[in-house]
Amino acid sequence: MQALNNFFKELAIKLSLPDFFQNTGLLFNNLFLAMVAALSLIALILVVCLFRTKKKGSDAKNWD
């Protein structure tokens, strides 16, 4: 458990996060990483939904 705490502390130092993140325990760091992952997933879903391309095929209209 202490090894994981040290890993997250070193990761926070490498990412230049504030002291608050460097001094927190494993539970908060996992919550923080889960929130980042959830926000990334939501952003990816929004990008896919907002920037869909039109299907080309038999449903496409010809403007010739």
C-alpha positions as CSV (number, residue, x, y, z in Angstrom):
1,M,0.0,0.0,0.0
2,Q,2.8,2.4,0.8
3,A,4.5,1.6,-2.5
4,L,1.3,2.8,-4.3
5,N,1.2,5.9,-2.2
6,N,4.8,6.6,-3.2
7,F,4.1,6.0,-6.8
8,F,1.2,8.5,-6.9
9,K,3.3,11.0,-4.9
10,E,6.1,10.7,-7.5
11,L,3.7,11.0,-10.3
12,A,2.2,14.2,-8.8
13,I,5.7,15.6,-8.5
14,K,6.5,14.7,-12.2
15,L,3.3,16.3,-13.4
16,S,4.0,19.4,-11.3
17,L,0.7,19.2,-9.5
18,P,0.1,21.4,-6.4
19,D,1.3,20.2,-3.0
20,F,-2.3,19.2,-2.1
21,F,-2.1,16.3,-4.6
22,Q,1.5,15.4,-3.6
23,N,0.5,14.9,0.1
24,T,-2.8,13.0,-0.3
25,G,-3.2,9.3,0.2
26,L,-4.1,6.5,-2.2
27,L,-7.8,6.8,-1.9
28,F,-7.9,10.4,-3.1
29,N,-5.4,9.8,-5.9
30,N,-7.5,6.9,-7.2
31,L,-10.6,9.1,-7.0
32,F,-8.8,11.9,-8.9
33,L,-7.6,9.5,-11.6
34,A,-11.1,8.0,-11.9
35,M,-12.6,11.5,-12.4
36,V,-10.0,12.3,-15.1
37,A,-10.8,9.1,-16.9
38,A,-14.6,9.7,-16.6
39,L,-14.2,13.2,-18.0
40,S,-12.1,11.9,-20.8
41,L,-14.7,9.3,-21.7
42,I,-17.5,11.9,-21.7
43,A,-15.4,14.2,-23.9
44,L,-14.8,11.3,-26.3
45,I,-18.5,10.5,-26.5
46,L,-19.4,14.1,-27.1
47,V,-16.8,14.4,-29.9
48,V,-18.1,11.2,-31.6
49,C,-21.8,12.4,-31.3
50,L,-21.2,15.9,-32.4
51,F,-18.9,15.2,-35.4
52,R,-20.5,12.3,-37.0
53,T,-19.9,12.0,-40.7
54,K,-22.7,11.3,-43.2
55,K,-23.0,7.8,-44.4
56,K,-22.2,7.2,-48.1
57,G,-24.2,4.5,-49.7
58,S,-27.6,3.7,-51.0
59,D,-29.2,6.3,-48.7
60,A,-27.2,9.1,-50.1
61,K,-28.9,11.5,-52.5
62,N,-27.4,12.2,-55.9
63,W,-27.3,15.8,-57.0
64,D,-26.4,15.2,-60.6
